[in-house]
Amino acid sequence: EVQLVESGGGLVPPGGSLRVSCVGSKFDRDIYAMGWFRQAPGKEREFVAAVSPSGAVKLYAQSVKGRFTISRDQHTGNMIYLQMNNLKPEDTAVYFCALDRHAVGASEVQDGADDYDYWGQGTQVTISS
């Protein structure tokens, strides 16, 4: 069974940092584009960041540019990280990892939720003093 598993969420004060991770299992040997989305209470799921299969192309939502960094582990395949710095209360949300099984080109990456085929269960990130 295909699985995406997130880890690393938690509670941090404003201005703090946190890193969340996601590993995909039961995939074939291809490497796919992967991304992070988030959903706050009462709001729709929104795009945060995504990375192409090669790791060379990265997309970010305007709200997180300069604060968040997405990266992928090129040695273990479908594993990604999201380093979040200078966190704000409005970053509070459940963070979901997603994988686009159609994006196998080295620089291919999308920022629409509908482009992603597999989703993790999510990890809670709470920014509060």
C-alpha positions, 0 to 999 in steps of 0.5 A: 500500500502506498503511504506518505508519512509526515513527522516533526510537527509541534508547538513553537513560539512566534519567531521560532523554527521547526522542521517537518519531514515526509517519507513515501513508501511502496513506490517504484524506483522513479522519483516524483515531485512532492510538496507541502500543503496546509489547512488551518481550521475553517479554511481551505487547504493551501499550497505551501511549497513543492520540489521537482524530482531532481530537486532543482526547481522549487516553488513557494507560496508568497506567504512563506517565501524567505522563511520556509525552505523545501528540500529533498533527500536525493539518496533515499528518493521520495523523502522531503523536508520543510524547514520553517523559520520565523514562524508566525501565528498564521502559520498554524495549520495541519501540514500535509505532504503530497506526491505527484505521480505524473511529475517525473521530469527532472524539473517538473513540479506543480502547485495545485492540489488537484495535481497531487495523487497521494497525501499523508495524514498530516502533522499539526504545527501550532505557533503560539506563545 
